[in-house]
Amino acid sequence: MTTADTPGFDRRLIAPMVLGAVLNPVNSSTLAVALVPIGVAFHALPAQTAWLVSALYLATATGQPVVGRLVDRYGPRRLYLISTALVGVAGVLGVLAPSLGVLIAARALLGIGTCAGYPAAMYLIRAESRRTGLDSPAGVLTALAVSAQTIVVIGPTIGGLLIAFGGWRSIFAVNIPLALACLVLGLLRLPKADHGQGGTTPLDYLGIALFAGMLTSLMLFLMSPTAGHIWLLALTVAIAAGFGWRELRFVDPFIDLRVFGGNGPLILTYVRTLLAQTIAYAVLYGFTQWLEAGRGLSASHAGLVLLPLSLVGIGVSTLTGRRREFRAKLLVGAASQVVGCVLMLLLDAHSPIWLPLLIASVNGLPQGLNSLANQNAVYYQADPARMGASAGLLRTFAYLGAMVASAAYGSFFRQSAGTAGLHHFAVFLIVVAALLLAVILVDPSLSRVGREPQPKGTAA
């Protein structure tokens, strides 16, 4: 990134922006190789350790748009500092956790604590654009996306090395110095004068509670989708109806469904994000667990097998980050996910190591293409006045994908992460990838994103 790419942009903001935005990817990706060791330590089945994933994403799926709204209203500084302090507290709790239940609570607290980094960064980018009078600072947007993707894809390798030297608790301990670094950078560099847009209306607490209840009941059903738990699905529908009724009538709703429902391109971006991230997180958690339990690799070796995923993802993001061919990027990314999932059907306990390495490499393409394209699309499609909330919702849909992925591998790997379960898991993911391709193909607005003004709040 050069000064020419972002003339006038306050470069002092980049370090706290990037560090805050990667806190969630750090805690997402390093856990991937720790699920099996944690299960052994607490004598827990994969269906139980799946809650370590779900707890973080239930918290973030609700908390991200809440914090995004607060960032829009009060500015990024206070929310950034409070949230990153919670990350440090959660790190200490994870290090000392005496049981799986306490560890799950630590993960939920991490989910809340990592909510502010990304909306704050997007808010600051938009604020700097207004201050300098310049359009999207492509270099900064690319740096933000590439840094998060880099952490996601090298996280399992780092997690494996941490576990090899310090045990699985070290992946929680690493949050303590990271939180301290965020607090110092936030205090020194984030603007004190920006107090957001203000607001006199109260927050939509009932809407937030209904949204959280809807996600929780849905997740409980997905973790055990049996006839005996069908009442949870009915409860989800009932809460969803109440949530919709509430949001359409509240003066300043948690999620403004009227604006949300009128912006067709933005909705499709959120749907693409959910589907793409379902597959991405499924590979991160499900495939990694099979490498350890099904293929017999250690946590550190499983992390190394995923290293090609990181190298390909970083390379693709770097080469294509400033190009605006949104449709082409997304098509290649979705097609790569289909191929990667089909290759999983060839795996068994005696597969040569080059096959998992090939699968990791193929899945690096969508890691480098999908997230960056969808993030930049939101920048152009969202209402500038609600950029923090829109960025938060993008992450919410990504986390919904992670929840679906954890529920799926929790079901297919109920007793152990064996080859038979992996094959059923792969079939499920092929269906999801095919649906993603269809959503991309039917969206005509992708060819116009970033090339011409798009009216906010209107369908394409």
C-alpha positions in Angstrom: 0.0 0.0 0.0 1.4 3.4 -1.0 0.5 6.9 -0.1 -0.8 7.3 -3.7 -3.3 4.7 -3.1 -4.9 6.5 -0.1 -3.8 10.2 -0.3 -4.6 12.0 2.8 -5.7 8.9 4.7 -4.4 9.0 8.4 -2.1 6.1 8.3 -1.9 6.1 12.1 -5.3 4.5 12.1 -4.3 1.5 10.2 -2.6 -0.4 13.0 -5.5 -0.3 15.5 -8.0 -0.9 12.7 -6.3 -4.0 11.5 -5.4 -5.4 14.9 -9.0 -4.9 16.1 -10.5 -6.5 13.0 -8.3 -9.6 13.3 -9.2 -10.5 16.9 -12.2 -12.5 15.7 -10.4 -14.4 13.0 -7.6 -15.2 15.5 -10.1 -16.9 17.8 -12.0 -18.5 14.9 -9.0 -20.1 13.2 -6.7 -21.2 16.0 -9.5 -23.1 17.6 -9.8 -25.4 14.6 -6.9 -27.6 15.6 -7.7 -27.4 19.3 -11.2 -29.0 19.2 -9.8 -32.6 19.3 -7.3 -31.9 22.2 -10.0 -30.1 24.2 -12.4 -33.0 23.6 -9.8 -35.4 24.9 -9.0 -33.2 27.9 -12.7 -32.9 29.0 -13.8 -36.3 27.7 -16.3 -34.6 25.3 -17.7 -35.7 22.0 -17.5 -33.6 18.8 -21.1 -32.7 19.2 -20.3 -31.1 22.5 -17.1 -29.3 21.5 -19.0 -27.9 18.6 -20.5 -25.5 21.2 -17.1 -23.9 21.5 -17.6 -22.7 17.9 -21.3 -22.0 18.2 -21.0 -20.0 21.4 -18.6 -17.5 19.9 -20.7 -17.0 16.8 -24.0 -16.8 18.6 -22.5 -13.9 20.6 -21.0 -12.2 17.6 -24.0 -12.7 15.3 -26.1 -10.7 17.8 -23.3 -8.5 19.1 -21.9 -7.3 15.8 -24.9 -5.4 14.5 -25.5 -4.0 18.1 -22.0 -2.7 18.3 -22.2 -1.5 14.7 -25.2 0.6 15.7 -23.4 1.9 18.8 -20.3 2.8 16.7 -22.5 4.7 14.2 -24.2 6.5 17.2 -21.3 7.2 19.6 -18.1 6.8 17.4 -15.6 4.0 17.4 -13.2 4.9 20.2 -15.2 3.9 23.3 -16.7 0.7 21.8 -13.2 -0.3 20.6 -11.6 0.1 24.0 -14.4 -1.6 25.9 -14.6 -4.6 23.6 -10.9 -5.3 23.4 -10.7 -5.2 27.2 -13.3 -7.9 27.3 -11.1 -10.0 24.9 -8.3 -9.9 27.5 -10.7 -10.9 30.3 -12.0 -13.8 28.2 -8.4 -14.9 27.5 -7.7 -15.2 31.2 -11.0 -17.1 31.8 -10.0 -19.6 29.0 -6.6 -20.2 30.5 -8.1 -21.0 33.9 -11.2 -22.8 32.8 -11.8 -25.9 34.9 -14.5 -27.4 32.7 -15.9 -27.4 29.2 -18.9 -25.3 30.3 -16.6 -22.5 31.6 -14.6 -22.7 28.4 -17.7 -22.3 26.3 -18.5 -19.2 28.5 -15.1 -17.8 27.7 -15.7 -18.3 24.0 -19.0 -16.4 24.2 -17.3 -13.6 26.0 -14.6 -13.6 23.3 -17.5 -13.3 20.7 -18.8 -10.2 22.4 -15.3 -8.7 22.8 -14.4 -9.1 19.2 -17.5 -7.3 17.9 -16.2 -3.8 17.7 -13.0 -4.1 15.6 -14.5 -4.6 12.2 -17.4 -2.0 12.4 -15.0 0.5 13.9 -12.6 0.0 11.0 -15.3 0.4 8.4 -16.6 3.5 10.2 -13.1 5.0 10.3 -12.6 4.3 6.6 -15.9 6.0 5.7 -15.1 8.9 8.0 -11.6 9.4 6.4 -13.3 9.3 3.0 -15.6 12.2 4.1 -12.7 14.1 5.6 -10.4 13.9 2.6 -13.2 14.1 0.0 -11.9 11.0 -1.8 -13.7 7.8 -2.7 -13.1 4.3 -1.4 -9.4 4.0 -0.2 -8.9 0.7 -2.0 -5.5 0.0 -0.5 -6.9 0.3 3.0 -9.9 -1.9 2.3 -7.6 -4.5 0.8 -5.3 -4.4 3.7 -8.2 -4.8 6.1 -9.6 -7.8 4.2 -6.2 -9.4 3.5 -5.1 -9.2 7.1 -8.3 -10.9 8.4 -8.1 -13.6 5.7 -4.4 -14.1 6.4 -5.2 -14.8 10.0 -8.1 -17.1 9.2 -6.0 -19.2 6.9 -2.7 -19.3 8.8 -4.5 -19.5 12.2 -4.7 -23.3 12.2 -0.9 -23.5 11.6 -0.3 -21.0 14.4 -2.7 -22.8 16.6 -1.0 -26.1 16.0 2.4 -24.7 16.9 1.0 -23.0 20.0 -0.6 -26.3 21.1 2.7 -28.2 20.4 4.6 -25.9 22.7 2.1 -24.8 25.3 -1.0 -27.0 25.1 -4.5 -26.0 24.0 -4.8 -23.3 26.7 -2.2 -21.3 24.9 -4.7 -20.4 22.1 -6.7 -18.5 24.9 -3.6 -17.0 26.5 -2.6 -15.3 23.2 -5.6 -13.0 23.6 -4.1 -11.3 26.6 -1.2 -9.6 24.8 -3.3 -8.9 21.8 -5.9 -7.1 23.9 -3.2 -5.1 25.6 -1.8 -4.0 22.2 -5.3 -3.0 21.0 -5.9 -1.0 24.2 -2.6 0.9 23.8 -3.0 1.6 20.1 -6.7 2.6 20.6 -5.9 5.0 23.4 -3.0 6.6 21.4 -4.4 6.7 17.9 -8.2 6.6 17.7 -9.8 10.0 17.3 -11.2 11.4 20.6 -13.3 14.1 18.9 -15.5 11.7 16.8 -18.6 11.1 18.8 -20.7 9.6 16.0 -24.1 10.7 14.9 -25.6 10.8 18.4 -29.1 9.9 19.0 -31.9 10.5 21.6 -34.0 7.4 20.9 -33.4 4.4 23.2 -31.8 1.3 21.8 -34.1 -1.5 20.7 -33.5 -3.8 23.6 -36.5 -6.0 22.9 -35.5 -6.3 19.2 -32.0 -7.3 20.3 -33.4 -9.9 22.7 -35.8 -11.4 20.1 -33.0 -11.6 17.6 -30.7 -13.4 20.1 -33.5 -15.7 21.1 -34.3 -16.5 17.4 -30.7 -17.4 16.7 -30.3 -19.5 19.9 -33.4 -21.6 19.3 -32.4 -22.1 15.7 -28.9 -23.2 16.7 -30.3 -25.6 19.4 -32.4 -27.2 16.7 -29.6 -27.4 14.1 -27.3 -29.0 16.7 -29.9 -31.9 17.1 -32.4 -31.8 14.2 -34.7 -34.6 15.4 -38.5 -35.0 15.5 -38.3 -34.5 19.3 -36.8 -31.1 18.9 -39.1 -29.8 16.1 -40.7 -27.5 18.7 -37.5 -25.5 18.7 -38.0 -24.8 15.0 -41.5 -23.8 15.6 -40.2 -21.5 18.4 -37.7 -20.0 16.0 -40.5 -19.2 13.5 -42.6 -17.6 16.2 -39.8 -15.5 17.6 -38.9 -14.5 14.0 -42.5 -13.3 13.4 -42.4 -11.3 16.7 -39.0 -9.8 15.7 -40.3 -8.7 12.3 -43.4 -7.2 13.9 -41.4 -5.3 16.4 -38.8 -4.0 14.0 -41.4 -2.7 11.5 -43.0 -0.6 14.3 -40.1 0.6 16.4 -38.8 4.2 15.7 -35.1 3.2 15.7 -35.1 -0.5 15.2 -32.2 -2.9 15.8 -32.4 -4.0 12.2 -34.4 -1.6 9.9 -36.3 -4.2 7.9 -37.9 -1.6 5.6 -34.5 -0.3 4.4 -33.0 -3.7 4.5 -35.8 -5.2 2.4 -35.6 -2.5 -0.3 -31.9 -3.0 -1.1 -31.9 -6.1 -3.3 -28.2 -6.0 -4.2 -27.2 -5.7 -0.5 -29.5 -8.6 0.5 -27.9 -10.9 -2.1 -24.5 -9.9 -0.8 -25.5 -11.0 2.7 -26.9 -14.3 1.3 -23.7 -15.0 -0.7 -21.7 -14.3 2.5 -23.8 -16.8 4.5 -23.4 -19.5 1.9 -19.7 -18.9 1.2 -18.8 -18.8 4.9 -20.8 -21.9 5.7 -18.4 -23.8 3.4 -15.3 -21.8 4.5 -15.9 -22.5 8.2 -16.9 -26.1 7.5 -13.5 -26.7 5.9 -11.8 -24.8 8.7 -13.4 -26.9 11.5 -14.8 -30.1 10.0 -12.0 -30.9 7.6 -9.4 -30.1 10.3 -11.0 -32.4 12.8 -11.0 -35.2 10.3 -7.3 -34.6 9.7 -6.7 -35.3 13.4 -9.3 -37.9 14.3 -9.8 -39.5 10.9 -6.3 -39.3 9.3 -4.4 -39.5 12.6 -2.4 -36.3 12.3 -1.3 -34.3 15.4 -2.6 -30.8 15.9 0.6 -29.2 14.7 0.7 -31.4 11.6 -2.9 -30.7 10.8 -2.2 -27.0 11.0 0.7 -27.5 8.5 -1.5 -29.3 6.1 -3.7 -26.3 5.9 -0.7 -24.0 5.2 -1.3 -24.1 1.4 -4.8 -22.8 2.0 -3.2 -19.7 3.6 -0.6 -19.2 0.9 -3.1 -19.5 -2.0 -5.6 -17.3 -0.1 -3.1 -14.5 0.6 -1.7 -14.6 -2.9 -5.1 -14.4 -4.5 -6.2 -11.6 -2.2 -3.1 -9.6 -2.9 -3.3 -10.0 -6.7 -7.0 -9.4 -7.1 -7.8 -7.1 -4.1 -7.9 -3.9 -6.2 -9.7 -5.3 -9.2 -13.4 -4.7 -9.3 -14.5 -7.7 -11.3 -16.9 -8.8 -8.5 -18.9 -11.3 -10.5 -15.9 -13.1 -11.9 -14.2 -13.3 -8.5 -17.3 -14.7 -6.9 -17.9 -17.3 -9.7 -14.3 -18.6 -9.5 -14.6 -18.7 -5.7 -17.8 -20.6 -5.7 -16.7 -23.0 -8.4 -13.5 -23.7 -6.4 -15.6 -24.6 -3.3 -17.5 -27.1 -5.4 -14.3 -28.7 -6.6 -12.8 -28.7 -3.0 -15.9 -30.4 -1.5 -16.0 -33.0 -4.3 -12.3 -33.9 -3.6 -13.2 -34.6 0.0 -15.3 -37.6 -1.2 -12.0 -39.2 -2.3 -10.5 -39.1 1.2 -10.1 -42.1 3.6 -7.9 -42.9 6.6 -5.1 -44.0 4.3 -5.2 -41.2 1.8 -1.7 -40.0 0.7 -0.9 -36.7 2.3 -0.8 -34.9 -1.1 -4.6 -35.2 -1.4 -5.4 -33.2 1.8 -2.8 -30.7 0.7 -4.5 -30.4 -2.7 -7.9 -29.9 -1.0 -6.4 -27.2 1.2 -4.9 -25.4 -1.9 -8.1 -25.5 -3.8 -10.0 -24.0 -0.9 -7.5 -21.2 -0.7 -9.0 -19.7 -3.9 -12.4 -18.9 -2.4 -10.7 -17.7 0.8 -8.9 -15.1 -1.2 -11.8 -14.1 -3.4 -15.2 -14.4 -1.7 -14.7 -12.4 1.5 -12.9 -9.5 -0.2 -15.5 -9.2 -3.0 -18.5 -9.3 -0.6 -16.8 -6.8 1.8 -16.1 -4.3 -1.0 -19.6 -4.8 -2.4 -21.1 -3.7 0.9 -19.0 -0.6 0.9 -20.7 0.4 -2.4 -24.2 -0.9 -1.8 -24.9 0.2 1.8 -26.3 3.5 3.0 -23.2 5.6 4.1 -25.1 6.8 7.1 -25.4 3.2 8.3 -22.0 1.9 7.3 -21.1 0.6 10.8 -24.4 -1.3 11.1 -24.1 -2.6 7.5 -20.6 -3.8 8.1 -21.7 -5.4 11.3 -24.5 -7.2 9.5 -22.1 -8.5 6.9 -20.1 -10.2 9.7 -23.4 -11.4 11.3 -24.2 -13.3 8.1 -20.7 -14.7 8.0 -21.1 -15.9 11.6 -24.5 -17.4 10.7 -22.6 -19.4 8.1 -20.2 -20.5 10.9 -23.1 -21.6 13.0 -24.6 -23.6 10.2 -21.2 -25.2 9.6 -20.7 -26.1 13.3 -24.2 -27.5 13.5 -23.5 -29.6 10.4 -20.3 -31.1 11.5 -21.7 -31.6 15.0 -24.4 -33.7 13.4 -22.2 -35.6 10.9 -19.4 -36.1 13.4 -21.7 -36.9 16.4 -19.5 -39.6 17.8 -16.2 -39.1 16.1 -14.7 -37.2 13.1 -14.4 -40.3 10.9 -14.3 -40.8 7.1 -18.0 -41.8 6.7 -19.1 -38.6 8.5 -16.7 -36.5 6.4 -18.2 -37.9 3.1 -21.8 -37.1 4.3 -20.5 -33.7 5.3 -19.0 -33.1 1.9 -22.3 -33.9 0.1 -24.0 -31.3 2.2 -21.3 -28.7 1.3 -21.6 -29.5 -2.4 -25.3 -28.6 -2.2 -24.5 -25.4 -0.4 -21.8 -24.5 -3.0 -24.2 -25.2 -5.9 -26.7 -22.9 -4.3 -24.1 -20.2 -4.0 -23.3 -20.5 -7.7 -27.0 -20.0 -8.5 -27.3 -16.9 -6.3 -24.3 -15.3 -8.1 -25.6 -16.2 -11.5 -29.1 -14.6 -10.9 -27.7 -11.3 -9.5 -27.4 -8.8 -12.4 -26.2 -6.0 -10.1 -22.7 -7.6 -9.6 -21.6 -6.3 -13.0 -22.3 -2.7 -11.9 -20.8 -2.7 -8.4 -18.1 -0.1 -8.1 -18.6 1.1 -11.7 -21.6 3.3 -11.4 -23.6 5.0 -8.6 -26.1 2.6 -7.0 -29.2 4.1 -5.2 -29.2 3.0 -1.6 -32.3 1.3 -0.3 -33.6 0.3 -3.8 -33.7 -3.0 -5.5 -31.6 -3.6 -8.5 
